[in-house]
Amino acid sequence: MENKKSLISLSQAVETIKQAILQGQLEAVKDVNRVQLAVYFGIGRYLSRNTKRFDWGTGVMDKISQQLHKELPGLRGFSKSNLYEIRKFYEEWKMLDPNFPVATGKLQQKDSAVTTAKSYTTENQIDIHNAIVIPNISDFPIEDFFSVPFTHHSKLISLCKDTAARYYYIRRTAEEHLSVDALETIIKRNDYDNRDNIPNNFDKTLQNSNLARKAVMMFKDSYALNFINVEEIGERDIQDIDERVVEQQIVQNIKNFIMTFGNDFAFIGNQYHLEVYGVDHFPDLLFFNRELNALVVVELKTGDFKPGYLGQLMSYLQILDDKVRKQHENPSIGIVLCKSANKDYVEYVIQKYDSPMGVATYSTSADMPDNLRKALPDIDDLKKILSN
């Protein structure tokens, strides 16, 4: 038979959690997901602390759930199993607790009520306004964290234990609006460890770690430029086709190139004229990326990667930063786009350069297997089909 202290604490628990739920329902009109996470985090903290404080056994969660449903008919999301998930949510993200060591440093204060830390919840209260604080961690995905639903967080916690990997999957979920099943798929597929990051020196050359992370995520290791059909250019051997030919094909298909290259790119020009001390330079392609707030210069090479390409690219970046870059913009970024590259070798040689650069490879329609290319319709035939 339960002692009096346990009975009192159980009764208090039901009433305290019920009040937090009701308050959260009122606040949710402002920001449904953010408030829901704050409510769950506050309740999770309450359950975690009182489980230890009163030595609650396995039956207590069931009793709390049953009583909550009696007092709040139609209540959803607070079954016994869900209460365990809510407690685990708090325990796995304890760094967001106002009294957790990481959170007691210099906080990034937010206007939102659920992210301030002016007061602290006690074991017998759940204040959803002060349930969560933002830790002083530079790469913590603040907005993405609050935009991901609780069911996704639960799935992520159950399948992924590494903090950095969790950040990655939270960003993917928020940016791609992934379903729970889709999130589970990319976790089990181990997308985090299998990322095709472009060989780069962004961490070393971009002082802002968040900008460096964005730059890494912006560029891929390899691009399929299948709209470049070198067979239409002439009868020359593929190896003899120079960079200018590839460049012109890209310029003629600039919309396709930008869609392949990534988001938020604006094309500035090709063979962009740079001049310093009377010496002219003409980088192949120049873009501006709104997300990175930076100029991006792309140098095209039709052969294998050579270290000298980085020296050439660094000259372009230095002139761009000195002569073209606006005061409010971030340092210019350079990309060598070549036919092939030894990734480990590139990683080794690129670290000695002081400007942010990366090396990616590309393929064209000529690189497709013969059986696949022959299976594709002729472009003129395809146009006729689409026009009918």
KAVEN-V758215 format. One record per pair of residues at least 12 apart in sequence whose ideal C-beta (glycine too) atoms are under 10 Angstrom apart, sorted by the first residue. I is the first residue (numbers start at 0). J is the second residue. D is the distance in Angstrom with one decimal. If there is no record, write none. Layout:
i={I;I}
j={J;J}
d={D;D}
This chain:
i={1;1;1;1;2;4;4;5;5;5;5;5;7;8;8;8;8;8;8;8;8;9;9;9;9;9;9;9;10;10;11;11;11;11;12;12;12;12;12;12;12;12;12;12;12;12;12;12;13;13;13;13;13;13;13;13;13;14;14;14;14;15;15;15;15;15;15;15;15;16;16;16;16;16;16;16;16;16;16;16;16;16;16;16;17;17;17;17;17;17;17;17;18;18;18;19;19;19;19;19;19;19;19;19;19;19;19;20;20;20;20;20;20;20;20;20;20;20;21;21;22;22;22;22;22;22;22;23;23;23;23;23;23;23;23;23;23;23;24;24;24;25;26;26;26;26;26;27;29;29;29;30;30;30;30;30;31;32;32;32;32;32;33;33;33;33;33;33;33;33;33;34;34;34;34;34;34;34;35;35;35;35;35;35;36;36;36;36;36;36;36;36;36;36;36;36;36;36;37;37;37;37;37;37;37;37;37;37;37;37;37;38;38;38;38;38;38;38;39;39;39;39;39;39;39;39;39;39;39;39;39;39;39;40;40;40;40;40;40;40;40;40;40;40;40;40;40;41;41;41;41;41;41;41;41;41;41;41;41;41;42;42;42;42;42;42;42;42;42;43;43;43;43;43;43;43;43;43;43;43;43;43;43;43;44;44;44;44;44;44;44;44;44;44;44;44;44;44;44;45;45;45;45;45;45;45;45;45;45;46;46;46;46;46;46;46;46;46;46;46;47;47;47;47;47;47;47;47;48;48;48;48;48;48;49;49;49;50;51;52;53;57;57;58;59;59;60;60;60;60;60;60;60;60;60;61;61;61;61;62;63;63;63;64;64;64;64;64;64;64;65;65;67;76;76;81;81;81;83;84;84;84;84;84;84;84;85;85;87;87;87;87;88;88;88;88;89;89;90;91;91;91;91;91;91;91;91;92;92;92;92;92;92;92;94;94;94;94;94;94;94;95;95;95;95;95;95;95;95;96;96;96;96;96;96;96;97;97;97;97;97;97;97;97;97;97;98;98;98;98;99;99;100;101;101;101;101;101;102;102;102;102;102;102;102;103;103;103;103;104;104;104;105;106;106;106;106;107;107;107;107;107;107;107;107;108;108;109;109;109;109;109;109;111;111;111;111;112;112;112;112;112;113;113;113;113;113;113;113;114;114;114;114;114;114;114;114;115;115;115;115;115;116;116;116;116;116;116;117;117;119;131;131;133;136;136;137;137;137;137;138;138;138;138;138;138;138;138;139;139;139;139;140;140;140;140;140;140;140;140;140;140;140;142;142;143;143;143;143;143;143;143;143;144;144;144;144;144;144;145;145;146;146;146;146;146;147;147;147;147;147;147;147;147;148;148;148;150;150;150;151;151;151;151;151;151;151;151;151;151;152;152;152;152;153;154;154;154;154;154;154;154;155;155;155;155;155;155;155;157;157;158;158;158;158;159;159;159;159;159;161;161;163;164;164;164;164;164;165;165;166;166;167;167;167;167;167;167;167;167;168;168;168;168;168;169;170;170;171;171;171;171;171;172;174;174;194;194;194;194;195;195;195;195;195;195;196;196;196;196;196;196;196;196;197;197;197;197;197;197;197;197;197;197;197;197;197;197;197;197;197;197;198;198;198;198;198;198;198;198;198;198;198;198;198;198;198;198;198;198;198;198;199;199;199;199;199;199;199;199;199;199;199;199;199;199;199;199;199;200;200;200;200;200;200;200;200;200;200;200;200;200;201;201;201;201;201;201;201;201;201;201;202;202;202;202;203;203;203;203;203;203;204;204;204;204;204;204;204;204;204;204;205;205;205;205;205;205;205;206;206;207;207;210;210;210;210;210;210;210;210;211;213;213;213;213;213;213;214;214;214;214;214;214;214;214;214;214;215;216;216;217;217;217;217;217;217;217;217;217;217;217;217;217;218;218;218;218;218;218;218;218;218;218;218;218;219;219;219;219;219;219;219;220;220;220;220;220;220;221;221;221;221;221;221;221;221;222;222;222;222;222;222;222;222;222;222;222;223;223;223;223;223;223;223;224;224;224;224;224;224;224;224;224;224;224;224;224;224;225;225;225;225;225;225;225;225;225;225;225;226;226;226;226;226;226;226;226;226;226;226;226;227;227;227;227;227;227;227;227;227;227;227;227;227;227;227;227;228;228;228;228;228;228;228;229;229;229;229;229;229;229;229;230;230;230;230;231;231;231;232;232;232;232;232;237;237;237;237;237;238;238;238;239;240;240;240;241;241;241;241;242;242;242;242;242;242;242;242;243;243;243;243;243;244;244;245;245;245;245;245;245;245;245;246;246;246;246;246;246;246;247;248;249;249;249;249;249;249;249;249;250;250;250;250;250;250;253;253;253;253;254;256;256;256;257;259;260;260;260;260;260;260;260;260;261;261;261;261;261;262;262;262;263;263;263;263;263;263;263;264;264;264;264;264;264;264;264;265;265;265;265;265;265;266;266;266;266;267;267;267;267;267;267;267;267;268;268;268;268;269;269;269;269;269;269;269;270;270;270;270;271;271;271;271;271;271;271;271;273;273;273;273;273;273;273;273;273;273;274;274;275;275;275;275;275;278;278;280;280;280;280;280;281;282;282;282;282;282;282;282;282;282;282;282;282;283;283;283;283;283;283;283;284;284;284;284;284;284;285;285;285;285;285;286;286;287;287;287;288;288;291;291;291;291;291;291;292;292;292;292;293;293;293;293;293;293;293;293;293;294;294;294;294;294;294;294;294;294;294;294;294;294;295;295;295;295;295;295;295;296;296;296;296;296;296;296;296;296;296;296;296;297;297;297;297;297;297;297;298;298;298;298;298;298;298;298;298;298;299;299;299;299;299;299;300;300;300;300;300;300;300;300;300;301;301;301;301;301;302;302;302;303;303;303;303;303;303;304;304;304;304;304;304;304;304;304;304;304;304;304;305;305;305;305;306;306;306;306;306;306;306;308;308;308;308;308;308;308;308;309;309;309;309;309;309;309;309;309;309;310;311;311;312;312;312;312;312;312;312;312;312;313;313;313;313;313;314;314;315;315;315;315;316;316;316;316;316;316;316;316;316;317;317;317;318;319;319;319;319;320;329;330;330;330;331;331;331;332;332;332;332;333;333;333;333;333;333;334;334;334;334;334;335;335;335;335;335;335;336;336;336;336;336;337;337;337;337;338;338;338;338;338;339;339;339;340;340;340;341;342;342;344;345;345;345;345;346}
j={56;58;59;62;53;53;54;53;54;55;56;59;53;49;52;53;54;55;59;122;123;49;53;55;59;62;63;66;63;66;49;53;122;123;42;45;46;49;50;53;55;59;60;62;63;66;67;123;62;63;64;65;66;67;69;70;71;66;67;70;123;41;42;45;49;122;123;124;125;38;41;42;45;46;63;64;66;67;70;71;77;82;85;125;63;66;67;70;71;74;77;125;124;125;127;37;38;39;41;42;45;120;124;125;126;127;130;38;39;42;67;70;71;74;76;77;125;127;38;71;34;38;41;125;126;127;128;35;36;37;38;39;41;42;113;125;127;130;38;71;74;127;38;112;113;127;128;127;111;112;113;111;112;113;145;146;148;145;146;147;148;149;111;112;113;114;131;142;144;145;146;111;112;113;127;128;130;145;76;113;127;145;148;149;88;92;95;113;127;130;131;144;145;146;147;148;149;152;95;111;112;113;114;125;126;127;128;129;130;131;145;76;85;113;125;127;130;149;76;77;81;82;84;85;86;88;89;127;130;131;149;152;153;85;88;89;92;93;95;96;113;125;127;130;131;149;152;85;89;96;113;120;124;125;126;127;128;129;130;131;77;82;85;86;88;89;125;127;130;82;83;84;85;86;87;88;89;90;91;92;93;96;125;130;85;86;88;89;90;93;95;96;97;98;120;122;125;130;131;85;86;89;120;121;122;123;124;125;130;59;60;63;82;83;85;86;87;89;90;125;85;86;87;88;89;90;93;96;86;89;120;121;122;123;86;122;123;86;122;122;122;79;83;79;79;82;77;78;79;80;81;82;83;85;86;78;79;80;82;79;77;79;82;77;78;79;80;81;82;83;78;79;82;149;150;149;150;153;153;149;150;152;153;154;156;157;149;153;152;153;156;157;149;152;153;156;130;131;156;152;153;155;156;157;160;162;165;131;134;144;152;156;162;165;132;133;134;135;136;139;162;114;130;131;132;133;134;139;144;116;119;120;130;131;132;134;115;116;117;118;119;120;129;130;131;132;116;119;120;132;132;134;134;132;134;135;136;139;116;131;132;133;134;135;136;116;132;134;135;134;135;136;135;132;133;134;135;132;133;134;135;136;137;139;141;132;133;131;132;133;141;142;145;128;131;133;145;126;127;128;129;130;127;128;129;130;131;132;145;128;129;130;131;132;133;141;145;128;129;131;132;133;128;129;130;131;132;133;129;132;132;144;145;145;162;166;207;208;209;212;162;163;166;170;208;209;211;212;162;166;169;209;165;166;167;168;169;170;172;173;174;209;212;170;173;166;168;169;170;171;172;173;174;165;166;169;170;172;173;169;173;169;172;173;174;176;168;169;170;171;172;173;177;182;172;178;179;178;179;182;168;169;172;173;177;178;179;181;182;183;165;169;172;182;179;168;172;179;180;182;183;186;168;169;172;179;182;183;186;183;186;182;183;186;187;182;186;187;189;191;191;192;191;186;189;190;191;192;186;191;191;212;185;186;190;191;192;194;212;216;182;185;186;190;191;182;212;216;185;186;190;191;216;185;216;262;215;216;219;220;218;219;220;221;342;359;215;216;218;219;220;342;346;357;214;215;216;217;218;219;220;221;222;334;335;342;345;356;357;358;359;360;218;220;304;335;340;341;342;343;344;345;346;347;348;349;350;356;357;358;359;360;211;214;215;218;220;332;333;334;345;346;349;350;355;356;357;358;359;309;345;346;348;349;350;351;352;353;354;355;356;357;213;214;215;217;218;332;349;355;356;357;214;215;350;355;349;350;351;352;353;355;316;330;332;349;350;352;353;354;355;356;291;293;329;330;332;354;355;329;330;329;330;290;291;292;293;329;330;332;355;355;288;290;291;292;293;329;288;290;291;293;295;329;330;332;355;357;357;261;290;260;261;262;263;264;288;290;291;293;295;332;334;357;260;261;288;291;295;297;332;334;336;357;358;359;259;260;261;357;359;360;361;340;342;357;358;359;360;336;339;340;342;359;360;361;362;256;259;260;261;334;336;359;360;361;362;363;259;361;362;363;364;366;367;245;248;249;252;255;256;259;260;336;361;362;363;364;366;255;259;361;362;363;364;365;366;367;372;375;248;249;251;252;254;255;256;258;259;363;364;378;240;244;245;247;248;249;251;252;255;256;361;362;363;364;365;366;248;252;363;364;365;372;378;244;245;248;301;363;364;365;366;363;364;365;372;248;364;378;244;245;247;248;365;301;338;363;365;366;301;302;338;301;301;363;365;299;300;301;302;283;298;299;300;301;302;336;337;269;270;283;299;301;299;301;283;299;300;301;336;338;361;363;269;270;283;284;297;298;299;269;363;266;269;283;284;297;299;336;361;266;268;269;270;283;284;266;269;284;286;266;284;286;297;286;361;284;286;288;295;297;334;336;359;286;288;290;291;295;288;289;290;286;287;288;289;290;291;292;286;287;288;289;290;291;295;297;285;286;287;288;289;295;284;285;286;287;284;285;286;287;294;295;296;323;282;284;285;286;281;282;283;284;285;297;299;282;283;284;285;283;284;285;294;296;315;319;323;285;296;314;315;317;318;319;321;322;323;318;322;314;317;318;321;322;314;318;311;314;315;318;319;315;296;297;298;299;311;312;314;315;316;318;319;333;296;297;298;299;300;315;336;296;297;298;299;334;336;297;315;319;323;331;332;334;325;328;331;329;332;328;329;330;331;332;355;325;327;328;329;319;320;324;328;329;330;331;332;355;315;316;319;320;323;324;325;328;329;330;331;332;333;319;331;332;333;334;355;357;312;315;316;318;319;323;331;332;333;334;335;356;312;332;333;334;335;336;359;311;312;315;333;334;335;336;337;356;358;334;335;336;337;338;361;335;336;337;338;339;340;358;360;361;336;337;338;361;363;337;338;339;337;338;339;340;341;360;335;337;338;339;340;341;342;344;345;348;358;359;360;335;337;340;348;344;345;347;348;349;351;352;333;335;336;337;340;345;356;358;333;335;345;348;349;351;352;354;356;358;352;333;335;332;333;334;335;352;354;356;357;358;333;352;353;354;356;333;354;331;333;354;356;330;331;332;333;352;353;354;355;356;331;353;354;331;331;332;333;354;354;355;353;354;355;354;355;356;354;355;356;357;352;354;355;356;357;358;355;356;357;358;359;349;356;357;358;359;360;357;358;359;360;361;358;359;360;361;360;361;362;363;366;360;361;362;358;359;360;358;358;360;358;357;358;359;360;358}
d={9.0;9.3;9.2;9.6;9.8;7.0;9.9;5.9;8.2;7.7;9.0;8.1;9.4;6.5;7.8;4.7;10.0;8.1;9.0;9.5;9.1;9.3;8.2;8.0;6.4;6.3;7.0;8.1;10.0;8.4;8.7;9.9;9.6;6.4;9.7;7.4;7.8;6.3;9.9;8.7;8.6;7.9;9.9;9.1;5.7;8.8;9.5;9.1;8.3;5.7;9.4;9.3;4.5;6.1;9.1;7.0;9.9;9.2;9.8;8.5;9.8;9.8;8.6;6.5;9.1;9.3;6.5;6.8;5.8;9.5;9.3;5.6;6.9;8.1;6.8;9.7;9.3;6.4;9.9;9.7;7.8;8.7;9.5;7.0;9.8;8.6;6.1;5.7;6.2;8.9;9.6;10.0;8.9;7.3;9.9;9.4;5.8;9.4;5.9;5.7;7.8;9.7;8.8;3.9;8.3;6.1;8.8;6.7;10.0;7.9;7.6;9.8;6.7;7.1;9.0;7.3;9.2;9.5;10.0;7.8;9.2;7.8;9.6;8.3;8.7;5.9;8.7;6.8;9.9;7.3;3.6;8.7;8.6;9.0;9.7;9.2;5.6;9.7;8.7;9.5;9.8;9.9;8.1;7.6;7.9;6.5;8.1;9.9;8.7;8.2;9.3;7.2;9.2;7.8;7.9;9.7;9.3;6.4;6.1;7.6;6.0;8.0;6.8;9.4;5.7;8.3;8.9;9.4;9.4;4.4;7.9;9.4;8.7;6.2;6.8;9.6;9.7;9.4;8.6;9.9;9.6;9.6;7.8;6.1;8.1;9.3;9.5;7.9;9.7;8.7;7.2;7.9;6.1;9.5;8.3;8.5;6.2;7.5;9.7;9.2;8.5;3.9;8.3;9.7;9.5;4.7;7.8;8.9;4.6;5.4;8.7;9.7;9.0;8.9;7.9;5.2;7.4;9.4;8.5;9.7;9.1;10.0;8.5;4.9;9.5;5.7;7.8;9.4;8.8;9.9;5.7;8.5;9.6;8.3;6.5;5.5;7.0;9.7;6.7;8.2;8.9;9.5;8.4;4.9;5.3;9.6;9.9;9.5;8.2;9.8;9.3;6.3;8.9;4.3;6.8;5.2;9.2;8.4;3.6;7.9;8.5;8.0;5.4;8.1;9.1;7.9;6.0;8.9;8.7;8.7;9.7;8.6;4.5;4.8;7.3;5.0;2.9;7.1;9.2;8.7;9.5;9.8;9.7;9.1;9.5;8.5;9.6;4.7;8.7;8.4;9.5;6.3;9.6;9.5;6.8;9.0;7.7;7.1;9.6;9.4;8.8;8.5;7.5;9.4;7.1;8.4;8.2;5.3;9.6;9.1;7.7;8.2;6.5;8.6;6.7;4.3;9.6;7.5;9.4;9.8;9.3;5.2;8.7;9.8;5.4;5.6;8.5;9.6;9.8;9.2;9.3;9.2;5.1;9.8;9.9;6.1;8.6;7.1;9.9;6.3;9.6;9.2;9.6;9.2;9.5;9.3;9.9;9.1;4.8;8.5;9.3;4.7;6.2;9.8;8.2;8.9;4.5;9.6;8.6;8.8;8.2;8.1;6.4;5.8;5.5;4.7;8.8;7.8;5.9;9.9;9.6;8.3;8.9;8.0;9.3;9.2;9.9;8.7;10.0;8.1;9.0;8.9;4.9;9.9;8.2;8.6;8.2;8.8;9.7;7.7;6.2;8.3;7.1;6.0;6.8;6.7;9.1;9.8;9.2;8.5;9.6;9.0;4.8;9.6;8.9;9.6;8.6;8.4;9.5;8.5;8.2;8.4;9.8;9.1;9.3;9.9;5.0;9.9;7.4;8.3;8.8;9.2;8.4;4.8;6.2;7.5;6.4;9.0;8.6;9.7;9.0;9.1;8.6;8.0;7.6;9.4;9.4;4.6;9.3;8.4;5.1;7.8;6.6;8.3;8.2;4.9;9.4;6.2;9.1;9.4;8.6;7.8;9.6;9.5;4.6;7.0;6.8;9.5;7.3;9.1;4.8;7.9;5.1;7.7;9.5;8.9;8.8;9.4;9.1;7.9;4.6;9.5;5.2;5.7;6.3;7.7;6.3;8.8;4.7;8.2;6.6;9.2;9.7;8.9;7.6;8.8;7.9;9.7;8.9;6.2;7.9;9.9;9.8;9.3;9.5;9.7;8.5;10.0;8.2;4.5;8.2;9.9;6.4;6.3;8.1;6.5;5.8;9.5;8.1;9.3;9.0;9.2;6.0;6.5;5.5;8.2;8.2;6.9;6.2;9.2;7.4;9.5;9.9;6.0;9.6;8.6;4.1;8.6;6.4;9.9;9.6;9.3;8.6;9.7;9.3;9.3;8.6;5.0;6.3;9.1;9.8;8.1;6.3;9.9;6.1;6.5;9.5;6.1;9.4;7.1;9.5;9.8;9.2;5.4;8.8;9.9;5.2;5.2;9.9;7.4;9.8;9.7;9.6;9.9;7.5;8.4;9.9;5.1;5.1;8.9;7.5;3.7;7.3;9.5;8.6;5.7;9.3;9.9;8.1;9.8;9.0;8.9;8.4;4.8;9.5;9.3;9.0;5.6;9.3;9.8;5.0;5.7;8.9;8.8;8.7;10.0;8.2;9.6;5.5;9.4;8.8;8.3;5.5;9.3;7.5;8.5;5.7;9.7;5.6;9.4;9.2;8.2;9.2;9.8;8.7;9.4;9.5;5.4;9.0;5.8;5.8;7.8;5.7;7.1;7.8;9.5;6.7;9.0;7.1;9.3;9.5;8.5;6.6;4.7;7.1;9.6;5.6;9.9;9.8;7.9;7.6;9.2;7.7;8.2;9.0;9.1;4.2;7.7;9.6;8.9;9.3;9.1;9.5;9.8;7.8;4.8;9.7;7.8;9.7;9.0;6.5;6.9;6.1;7.8;6.8;9.5;9.1;7.9;6.5;9.6;7.4;8.9;9.7;8.9;9.2;9.5;8.6;8.7;9.6;8.7;9.9;6.0;3.9;6.9;9.5;9.5;5.6;8.4;8.4;8.5;6.4;9.3;9.7;8.8;8.9;7.1;9.7;8.7;4.4;6.3;5.2;8.7;10.0;7.6;9.9;9.1;9.1;9.6;4.2;6.9;5.2;9.5;9.9;7.5;9.1;9.6;7.2;9.2;5.3;8.3;8.7;3.9;4.8;9.1;9.3;6.2;9.9;9.2;6.2;5.1;8.1;9.9;8.8;7.2;6.5;7.5;9.9;8.9;9.9;8.9;8.7;8.3;6.8;9.5;7.3;6.7;3.7;7.7;9.3;9.4;9.9;8.7;9.8;4.9;5.4;8.4;6.0;8.5;8.3;6.6;6.1;7.8;9.0;4.5;5.7;9.5;9.1;7.8;9.9;5.3;8.4;7.1;9.2;8.0;9.6;9.5;9.1;6.3;9.6;8.7;8.3;8.5;9.6;7.3;9.0;9.6;9.4;7.5;6.1;6.0;4.3;7.7;9.3;9.2;7.5;6.7;8.3;9.9;5.3;9.8;8.9;7.6;9.6;9.7;6.8;8.3;8.2;6.0;8.8;9.7;9.0;8.0;9.2;6.3;6.0;9.6;9.7;9.7;9.0;9.4;6.0;8.1;9.4;9.0;10.0;6.2;6.6;7.9;8.4;9.2;9.4;9.0;5.6;7.8;8.3;9.0;6.7;6.7;6.2;9.7;8.6;8.5;9.8;9.4;8.1;7.0;9.7;9.8;8.7;10.0;8.4;6.3;9.8;5.5;9.7;6.2;9.1;8.4;7.6;9.7;6.4;9.5;9.9;9.1;7.3;9.0;9.0;6.0;7.2;9.7;9.7;9.2;9.9;6.1;4.7;6.7;7.2;8.7;5.6;6.7;9.3;9.9;7.2;6.2;7.5;4.6;7.6;10.0;7.0;7.3;5.3;8.3;9.1;8.5;8.9;8.2;8.1;7.2;8.3;8.0;6.9;6.3;9.2;8.8;5.0;6.8;5.4;8.3;9.4;8.7;8.6;9.9;7.6;6.6;4.8;9.5;8.7;7.1;9.6;9.3;7.6;8.5;8.9;4.6;9.4;4.5;7.6;9.6;8.0;8.4;7.6;9.9;9.7;9.0;6.3;9.7;4.4;6.9;9.3;7.2;9.1;8.9;8.3;9.1;4.2;6.5;8.2;9.8;7.8;9.8;7.1;4.7;7.3;9.6;7.9;7.5;8.0;7.8;9.6;5.9;7.5;4.9;9.4;9.4;7.5;6.2;9.0;8.9;9.1;8.5;5.9;9.4;9.0;7.6;9.9;8.7;9.7;8.7;5.7;8.9;7.6;7.8;9.3;9.0;6.2;9.4;9.1;9.3;9.8;6.4;9.9;6.5;8.3;4.5;6.2;5.7;9.3;9.5;9.5;9.4;8.6;8.4;8.5;9.7;9.6;8.3;8.7;5.4;9.0;6.1;8.8;9.5;8.5;7.8;5.8;7.7;5.2;6.8;9.3;9.9;5.5;8.1;8.3;9.6;7.7;8.5;6.7;8.6;7.6;9.2;9.6;8.4;8.9;5.1;9.3;9.5;7.8;5.2;8.8;8.9;9.7;8.8;8.3;9.5;9.2;7.8;9.0;9.6;7.9;9.4;8.9;8.2;9.0;9.3;9.4;9.7;7.9;8.7;10.0;9.6;8.4;8.5;6.6;9.6;8.8;5.4;4.2;4.4;7.8;9.6;4.8;7.4;5.5;8.1;9.1;9.5;7.1;9.9;9.9;6.3;4.8;7.6;7.0;9.6;7.7;7.9;5.8;8.5;8.4;4.3;6.0;6.0;7.6;9.2;9.3;9.2;9.4;7.9;5.6;9.2;8.7;8.5;6.2;5.3;7.5;9.3;9.6;7.6;6.9;8.6;9.1;8.5;8.0;4.3;9.6;7.9;8.9;8.8;8.5;9.2;9.4;8.7;6.6;9.7;4.6;6.9;9.6;6.7;7.4;8.0;7.9;8.8;8.4;5.2;7.4;6.9;9.3;9.3;8.8;6.6;6.1;6.3;9.6;9.2;4.7;7.8;6.2;9.6;8.8;8.1;9.2;4.6;9.2;9.0;8.1;8.4;7.9;6.1;5.3;4.7;9.1;9.4;8.5;7.1;4.1;7.9;7.1;9.0;8.5;7.7;8.9;8.0;8.5;9.2;9.5;9.3;9.9;8.3;9.6;9.3;7.8;9.1;6.2;9.6;9.8;6.8;9.6;9.3;7.5;5.5;5.0;9.7;9.8;8.0;5.9;4.2;6.5;5.9;5.4;8.3;9.8;8.6;5.5;8.3;6.5;6.1;9.1;7.0;8.8;8.7;4.2;7.3;9.2;9.7;7.2;5.0;7.6;6.6;9.8;10.0;7.1;5.2;6.7;9.8;6.4;9.8;6.5;7.5;5.0;7.3;9.8;9.4;9.3;9.7;7.8;4.9;8.0;5.5;9.0;6.6;5.3;7.2;6.9;7.3;5.3;6.9;8.6;9.6;9.8;9.7;8.3;5.4;7.7;9.7;8.5;6.4;7.0;3.9;7.1;9.7;9.4;9.4;9.8;9.7;9.8;7.4;5.7;9.5;9.7;6.7;5.9;7.8;6.8;6.7;5.1;6.9;8.3;9.6;6.9;5.0;8.5;6.9;3.7;6.9;9.4;7.6;6.1;9.2;5.9;9.9;8.1;9.2;8.3;9.5;9.8;8.6;8.8;9.7;5.0;8.8;9.5;9.8;9.6;4.8;9.9;7.2;9.6;9.9;9.4;7.8;8.3;6.9;8.7;6.8;6.2;8.7;5.6;9.0;6.1;7.8;8.1;9.3;8.7;9.9;4.2;8.1;6.0;8.4;7.7;5.7;9.7;9.2;7.2;5.6;7.6;5.0;7.1;9.7;9.3;8.1;6.4;9.0;10.0;7.7;5.0;7.7;5.0;9.1;9.3;4.2;7.6;7.3;8.8;9.1;6.7;9.2;4.3;9.6;8.6;9.4;7.9;8.9;10.0;7.1;5.9;7.5;7.7;9.8;8.3;4.8;7.2;7.6;9.2;6.5;7.1;4.4;7.6;9.5;9.7;7.2;5.3;7.3;6.0;9.4;7.2;7.5;4.6;7.3;9.4;9.6;8.1;5.5;7.4;5.5;6.9;7.9;6.0;7.5;6.4;6.9;7.9;8.9;8.6;5.7;9.5;9.5;5.4;7.9;5.4;9.8;8.3;9.0;9.6;8.5;4.7;9.7;9.9;9.0}
